[in-house]
């Protein structure tokens, strides 16, 4: 089990079963240091299960995972916490703990002896809070914050952990458009600084805009892996999501995905409307260029 020094996550032939169902069915891929990778696919494709395997919440029945050159199975919880940090998709709404104390919890893997932080821990936590723009409400309680503010706090906590890899489940779930862009910009900046990020996402347009690479899952298998502009096509969207779409490169926005209808129509659009939009999209494609294959 070897990998290049540039590779920080290596997954080989990974299998995880729920009873007799393979939620992950022979996954193989690599992620290099400092990459921002979007993990995409329909509901039930295995995204959260994969994150749970990478964070040792689940134990795969087959295959292996290397994190920073270490076999994940051999890492203790503290050793693992110095390599990866997990940002969940949901948080308790009534947590009676201050923001600064929440972020300081990220320093736990580095505490020596008693459960008390030192000046260096406080400095690292404060720097993480400044990067995520949460210093202004350091003394407020976590349960008092909006969803977008909580997300920034939890990313700051993960950053304070000084982990090399962030595993994030739905980083922009339940957030309005402004917060979605803000969170994705912050993650993009962290990746530019060398942090490796693997984020399970449903927002394809945001994943295409901000991620270096996409790993596309369907029924527990990797069906595509590579740069967004190389893997995202109208055919892929229909094959993976069952949705007819327009995938276009627009000068002002880059690659954009416009969903039209489900492949079987499903009552979403009548035939006449779908044909009309297809004709209109063909005109736009002539101007901007669509990505069909």
Secondary structure, DSSP 4 states (H G I P E B T S, - for coil): ----TTEEEEEEEEEEEETTEEEEEEEEEEEETT-EEEEE-STTSSHHHHHHHHTTSS--SEEEEEETTEEGGG--HHHHHTTEEEE-S---TT---BHHHHHHGGGGGG--SSS---HHHHHHHHHHHHHTT-GGGTTSBGGGS-HHHHHHHHHHHHHHTT-SEEEEE-TTTT--HHHHHHHHHHHHHHHHTT-EEEEEES-HHHHHHH-SEEEEEETTEEEEEE-HHHH--HHHHHHHH-EEEEEEEETTTEEEEEEEEETTBTTTS-HHHHHHHHHHHHHHHHHH-B---
